[in-house]
Structures are given as structure tokens and as C-alpha cells.
């Protein structure tokens, strides 16, 4: 179990740290009374991992965001394991074979794997888990090309695909396809399972206090061996600067996605290691509701596109720690991404003309709904200033994360927003199918975008294994995005992680893959 005094101490201080950090530092020793172990202590078997938002579920089939994926990857395992660096390796499957026609994959299931409830994992659990995920609309971004799973025998499972699909193995490695206990789901029901999840991962679920923390403890019978660190608390700290101070003071151990403004301070501390890599897998975008509200008028969407100057957003929001992106494809998709591609150059005069043509010669005021994290509000402030130049007054409507996801993804109850596309697998299909295909309206296609020509190109590209053909189709799809403007690609940032210098095995990850099982305290 977690050390309650330590975790509670951090939470009690969060408000104080914003205004009186120096005073709090002086009181550190007072707060660690009653035998609580300081994060700087020599003998450690616990860890506090700071995350910047609450999760939406502890059930793989209900996952729809990156932060939730971090928690899922501790509690569950997948058939194919994707390392922090993005390498695919055996997980709950020891090996696999793709059929000659590319329309099925047979997995050899690892034997002797235990669930957290003591049951031994079977091929039946694997079949159940895959089919359950395939049925969930929330996993459609990785499972939509999957037809279903079936047992070949007691040790092999066949995954059938609707057609050949180049990134199929990457999809199998996604946390949304993690393996769950069939008995636990059937006995508890979906709602009950989400309160008492049972996986095979290196950490068992203990508790989840919304807006506060998720607590896990080591699963000593894990198939890879007992984790080095026993108790792990994921502390929800939406204020990144507060979290940075907590890390500086040895009150937390790992800070996921620190703010750029804290980089200089954190890199100069002897007790903190700051590590970053290019994170082109994450693309900031401006998205519109293309069917409802003022931005149903394409002229206004183009006006916004013409108001944007990406280099200023990179500098103002990320302090230069990123790169402009104009193609609606992740730069990690090396075979498909064209760095010379141009969306719309900034042209304030033309943007104002379009405002007049759309019937707004004197400008307009529109709410821009945002996740309240500074990850989004900072770039939105730069965009807000740029839009003012063409007469658009974008008024911030800030929401906590779960509400935002529900409003935007499910209800599409918005007109314009600034968010981020993540790329779970390095293929244009992840963004194009998930964000643009009409079948995903009301889910990941929150631009409410429908274009039969685009649907057709997406489906032809995802069912082809001919690279040249796919490159051509995705270029044409990019051109359609430029023409219709359901969203505007803006920039990528760097992926950073800051942590206690006594920790070993912590690495930044472009795909936000962080496995505490790989961590250990220096002796």
C-alpha cells in the first residue's frame, strides 16, 4: 500500500506551494511526522508519480486518452509489448505469425501467466478480451480493422482482420487491447469491473480517488518477476509548477510532462534528472465543429487558418521547444510525412475579407472550449491574440478533463477547440481514420466531419500494403483536409520527464509509454 502520510502531505501543500513555496520548504520536516518516509530517504520501496490530469477509467475497453493509458499499462499487459522507445517485443504472446494474405494473425499464448485474482490466464481470456475491446467504440482507433478473435487451441489465438492492414501489430500492442480476466468481468459486470479491475500487469489496482490519486501495489507473481518498487501512487497535480516544486523538494519522484517554463530550474538541480526527446507523435491542432455553429461556414474556418502563425505559437507557448507542423500527418510517419507541405500561410488581409464574406465585417465573439491544463491554455492564449487581429474574440471556456472529453468527443458540443492528436502507431491511418472517417463521428471524429471521397481514400489506404499507393492516397487525403479544414495542424512539442536522480530506468517516451516495472532505486 502507499505511504499515506507522504501522499497526503503533498496534496495538502498544493495550494500553499503556489504562493508561499519558500515558507513551505522551511516546514518540510514538520509535515513528515509519524514515521512517514521522505522521498529523499535512503531505503525506498515506494514511488509517487505525478500526472497532470485525472483518468477516465481503469478498464482498457473504456480508455480514450494518454494519461489513462499510463495507468492501464501498469495494471494490464498486452499480447505484444511496446517499449518506451517504441520497439515491439513479446508480451503475453511469445510469438505470432501473420497469414500470407495479411488478413489474420495467430498468437502463441504465454503459459503460466497469473491474473491478480490468482486465476491462470487462458486462451479463452485472451479471446474474450480482444472481442470485448473490438466491440467498444472507445477502442475503434486501434480495433476498427479487427473482425474478431477465436481460439485455435488451448495455447493459440487467431485474430481475424477485415482486410490486410499494415499497422496491425502496432494496434495489438495498444493499451486498449490489454488482456482482462473474463471471470472478473462476467462476475462483476462492466461497472463493477471498473471499480475492481483485474489484469496480469506488474501492479495491482488498490484505489482511485477522483481528482486526487490512483494507488497501485506490486503484483509479486507477475510473469516477468516481482517489480523492484512495491507501492506506486499516481498523484493528480494539474498545476505543473506546483508539481515541479514538489519534485524539487523530494516530495514526488516522477513528474510526467513538466512545463517548459520549469525546464531551466529542473535541469539545474542536483537531485533531479530532466530528460527529453522529440515528441512528433503528438500534434497540436485547432478543431472545428464543421456541422454546427459559426464554423459550419468554411470561410470562417479558412479565416482562422489564415490568421495563424505557427512559429509564434511554438515560441510563445513552448518557448521554442517544438516545431511547426503543416501536414495533417505525424512527422514520426517517415514514409508519408512531407516537411515541405504547406497548409495556409498567414494572411491577415485575406482572412479579414473572408470574415466580411461570411457576414461578420465587424468581427464576432465565440467560445473556445479548452481542457483547463496549461498544456492547452498557453498555446490557446497565443492563438487568441492572433485571432483578435482578424476580428474574432475567442473567449476561453475552461473545463476539467473528463468533462472536456465528454463535451468534445461524445457530444460535439462546441464550436472551436485547441487540443492534441496523439499517434499510438506510426502510420497516417491513426489520425486519418480516427479523426476524419465519418464512422467515428461522436467518438474520435469530433470535428463532425463527413466526406465520402475522404472515407473512400482512407479505406483504400488502410487496406493496402503497397507503400507507393498508400503515400499517394494519404497525400490526396491531406489535400482534402486542406480544402475542407475540419482541423488545422499547428505544431509538435518535446516529450519530457523529470525524476528523482536516484531512480534508474526512467526514460522519456515519444509515445507516452512509461512502465514503472522498469524503474528501480539506486542502492
N, C-alpha and C positions, 0 to 999 in steps of 0.2 A: 504493500500500500504506500501512498505518498506520505511525505512528512508534512502533516497538516499545518504545523506552525510556520514552516518556511513559506509554503504557498499562500497561506492566509496573510502573512506579513506583507508579501509583495502586493497583494490585491488592496490591502488597507492603505498602502502608501501611494497607490497610483495617482490619486488626486493631488496629494501633497507634493509629489515629485515635480508636477508641472510648474509649481510656483516657488517652492522652497527647497530645491534639491540640496543646497548646501546644508540646510538645517537637518534634513533627513539623514544625510551622510553621517552627521555627528551623533545621530540617535540609533545607528545601525545595531550596536551591541545590545541596546535595550530591547529591541524587538525580537532578538533571538534568545529569549529566555526559555525556561522549562525544557532544556535539553534539545532544542531544535538544532539541526546540523547546518552550519553555514555552508553556502555554496562553495566557499573557498577552502573548506575543510579537507584534510589530507585523505581521510578514508571515506570514499563515496560509493554508494551503490544506487543512487537515485539521480534523476535529471529533470530539470524544468526547461521545457521547450516553449518559447513564446511564439504564438501565431497571431496574425493581425485581424482575424475575423472569426466568428463562430462558424461551426459546421452546420450542415443541413440534415445529416443523418449518419448513422453508423452501420448502414446497410449498403453494400456495393450496388445493388439494383436501384437504389434511390439517390445515388451520387450524381451531382451535376456541376461540381466546381473543384478548383485546385486544392483549396485548403482542406476540404472534406477528404480529398484523395490522400493527403498526407496522413490523416488518421486511419483511413481504411487500410493503407499499406502497412501499418503496424499490426493490425488485428487479423488480417487475412493474407493469404498467398494466392498467386495466380499460377496457371499451368506453365506459362513462360515468364520468367523473371526479367524485368528490365532494370539494369543497374543505374546508379545515379548518373553515370556518364552516357547512358543510352544504349549499352550493349545488351543484346538478348541472350539469355542463358537458361538452362533447365531450371524449372521450379517444381511445381507439383507434377509435372510431366518430365520424365527422364530423357525422352526423345520424341520426335514427331516426324511424320512423313507426309508431304503434300502430294496428292494424286497427280498423275500425269496431265490430266485435263484441268488441274488447278481448282477443282470445284469441291474438294473435300480435304480434310487433314485428319490423320489418325494419330492420337497421342498415347504413348505408353505411360500409364499412371504409376507414380511413385508408390511403393508399397510400405506399409507400416506407419503411415502418417497419422498423427492423432489430432482430433479436434479438442478444443478447450474443455468440452464436457466429458472427455475421456473416450469417446467413440473413435473407432478407426475409420479413416476416410476410405470410401469405396468408389468404384466407377459410377455407381448409382448417384452418389453425392455430386460427382462432377457433372453428370448428365443433367441432374436436377438444377444445379447452379447455373450452368450455361443456358439452359432453356428458360429459366426464370429471368435471367438478365436480358435475353433476347426479346422476351415479352414486354419488358419495361421500356416505356417511351424515353425514360431518362438516360438510357444507355445507347440510344439509337445512333449517336455519333460514332460509336465503335462497333455496334452489332447489327446495323441495318442490312449488311450483306450476308448475314448468317441466317441459314434456313432452320437449323435445329441440330441438336446433339443426340446421339444414341450410343448405347454400349455395344461394342464389338464382342467383348467377352469380359471376364472379371477384371482384367488388367489393361484393357484398351478402350478408348472412347473415340468415336468418329464425329467430327464437326462438319456438317454439310453446309456449303455456301450456295447462294442463289446463282452465282456466276464466279468465274475466276476473279481474283481480287488481289492486286499487288501487295497492299499493306496488311494482309490478313493476319500474319504472325504478330505484327505490332499491335493489332487490335486485341488479340488474345492476351497480350501482356498488360492491357489496360486494367486499372483497378476496378472498373465497373464489372469486369468478368471474373472477379475473385470467387473462390470456392467457399460455399457456406455449408453448414450442416443441414441436411434435408430434414432430419428428425426434429431439430430445434425449430426450424421454420414451420413445419407442419403442426407441431405441438403448441407453439406459441402464437402462430399466425403472424402476418407481416408486422402489425403494430407491436405485438409482444416481442417479436424478434428484434425490433429496432431498439427496444429497451434492454434486452438481454442478448446481444449478438454473440454468435458462436462461430469462430473461424479456426484456421490452423496456424495463424500467424505467430510471430515470436512474442507478441504481447496480448494479454487478455484484457478485455474491457472490464473496468471497475465501475465507473460512474461518469455521467455527463451533466454538468450544471450549466444550463444555457447562459451564454454571455459571460461565463466565468472560467470554466476549465473542463477538460476531459482527462480522466485519470485511467491509467493502464498499469498493469504489473506483468512481470515476465512469465512466459509460459515455458517452464523448465523442460517439458517434453517435446519441444519444437524439433522438427526433423533435422535441422541444421545444428542442433545443440543449444544448450542453455545460453541466453543472452548475457553479456557481460554486465549490463546495467539492469538492475531489478525493477525499480519503480520509476515510471515516467509520467509526469504531469504536463499536459499541453495547456498552457495558460493563455487565455484570450486577452490580448492587450492591443486594443485598437489604436492607441496613441503610440506611434513608433518611437518618438523621442523619449517618452516615459520608459519604454522598454529598453532603449539604449542606455539610459541612466541606470536601470536595474541591472543590466549586463555589466556595466562599468563597476557597479558596487557588489558584484558577485552574488546577486540575488536571483538571477536566472542564468541559465547555462548556454542556451542556444537562442539566437534571435534570427528568425526567418524573415528575409526580405527587409533589412534595415533601410531607413530613409536615407536618401542621398545626402541630405543635409548633415547627417551624423557620421558620414564616412570618414572625414578628416579626423574627428575626435576618436573614433573607434580604432582607426589604424595606428594611432599613436599611443595606445595603451599597452603596457607590458602584460596585463592579464587577459587580453582579448586578442583573438586572431580574426582578421577580416579577410574573406576570400570571395572573389567574384569571377564570373566568366560572362561572355556574350550570351544573351538570352533571346536570340532571334525567334525562339519558339513562341514568344509572347508578343502580340501585336496590338498596340493601342488603336482603337477605331472610334469614329463618331458614327452612331447608328441612328437611322430614322424609322419611324413607323410610316412605311410607304403607302399605306392604305387609309390611314385615319389621321385627322388633324391637319395643320397647315402644311406639313411636309409631304402630304399626299401629292402636292404640286411639285413636279420635278424641277421646275425653275428655281424654287426656293432651296432645294437640295443642292443644285448646282451653284447657287449663290454662296451657300455655306462652303462648298468645296473651293470656290474661288477666293474666299476670304482667308483661307488657311495658309500659314507659312510654317512648314514643319520644323525647319531649323530653329525657329524661335521657341517652339514648344519643347524641343529637345533641350535647349539651353535653359529655358525658364522653369520647366517642370522637373527635368532630370539633371540639371547642372552639367549638361554635356555628356552624361553617362548613358548615351543611347545613339540611335541612328535613324534618320528619316526613312520611311518606307512608303512607296507609292504604288506598289503592285499588291493586289489582294492575295498574295501567296507568301508564306513564311520564308524568310531567307535561308532557313535550315533545309528547305527543299531544293538542294543544289542543282538538280537536273532540270528544275522548272522555273526557278526564280531568275528574273532578269533585272539586275540593278539599274539598268538604263531606262527601264519603263517609267513613263510619266503619266500621272493621273491628271490633275489640273494645276497649272502654275497659279500663284497668287495674282489676282487681277481685280483690284478693288472697284475700279470704274465699271467693268463688265458686271460685277456682282451687284452693284447698285442699279444698273439697267435692268437686270433680271428681277430685282425687288420691285421696281416700278411695273414691269410687265405682269408680275404676279398680283398686282393690285395693292402693293404696300410702299408707295412713294415716300411716306413719312416713317417707314420702319414698322416694326412690330415687337411685342413682348411675348416671350414664350418660356414656359418652364422647362428646365433641363434636369431630368431626374438622374441622381447620382448615388452610387454607393458612397457612404459618408467617409470612407477611408481616404487619407491624404494621397494614396496611390492614384486616386482618380480626381480628387478635388484640385490638386495642384496643376495638372495639365488642363483641367477644365477652366481654371482661372485664366490661363493664357488664351485658350480658345474664346472664352467670354470676352476678353479685351479685343481680340481680332474681329469677332462678330459685331461688336459695337461700331466698328469702322464702316460697316455697310448698313447700319440701322437696326440690327437685331439685338434686342436686350434679352439675354438668356438669364433667367432668374433661377438660382440653384434651389432644388428641392432634394434635400439630403435624406437618406434612408439607411437604416441598419441593414446589414447584408441580406438576411433571409427575406425581409420584406421587399427589398430591391429585386432579388431574383424572382420572387413571385410576381411582382408587378410587371417586370420587363419580359421575362421568359414565358410565363404561363398566360398572363392576362393581356400582355402587349398594351398595357395602359400607360402609354407615354407618347410623346411626340419626337423628342430627340434625347439622346443619352451619349455619354462617353464611357466606354468600358474597354475590355481587353479580350481578344481572341487568344486562346491557348491552342497549341498544336500538339496533341498527345502523340501522334505519329507523324514522321517527316514526309508527308505526302499532301499535295494540294487538296485531295479528297476530303480531308478532315474539315477544312474550312468551307470548301465549296458545297459539299453535300450537307453538312450540318447547318451552315448558316444561310444557304441560298435555295436549297431544294424545297419545293412547295410542300412536300410531305412533312416537313419539320416545322411548319407554321404552328405557333402555340407551344413550341419547345425551344430548340436552339435557333430556329429561324425567327428571331424576334423582330427582324426588320419587316415582317409581314409581307415578304417578297415572293412573287409568283411570276415566272416567265417560262412558258412551255419550251421555248428554244433552249433556255439555260438548263432546265430539267433534263432535256434530252442529251445535251452535251455532257452534263455531269454523269448521267447514267452510262453513256458510251465510254467515257474516260475511265470510270471506276471498274468497268468490266473488261478492260483491255489490258494486256500485258506487253503491248507494243509501245516502247518508250517514245518513239517519234510521234506516233499517233496521239499519245496522251499529252505530250508537250504542246502539240498543235491545238488540241481541244481545250486545254487549260489556258492557253493564250487567248483563244477566242472567248472563253468564259470571262477572263479578266477584262477584255474589251467590252463585254456586255455589262459588267459591273460598272465600268467607267461610264458607259452610256446611261444606265438606269440609276446609278448612285443610290443603292439601298444602304450602303455604308461607305465611309471614307477611311482608307488606311492612313495611319499617321506616323507611327514610329515603333521601334523596339527599344527595350531597355537592357540593362545588365542584370544578371541574376546573382545576388549576393547572399552571403550568410555570415554572421558574426557569432563567435562562440568562445567559451572559456578556453584559454590556451592550454589547459591541462587535459582537454579532451583530444582523443585520437579518432581518426576515421571519418571526420566530418568533411564533406565536400559540397561546394556549390553545385547546382544542377540546373541545366537549361530547361529541363522538363519538370522541375519541381518534384524530383524524386528523392526523398530523404528517408533513410532507413536507420532508425536508432539501433537496430540489431548490429549494425556495422561500427557503432561507437563504443569507446571504452575510455576509462580514466587512466591517465599515466600513473605508473606505480611510483 
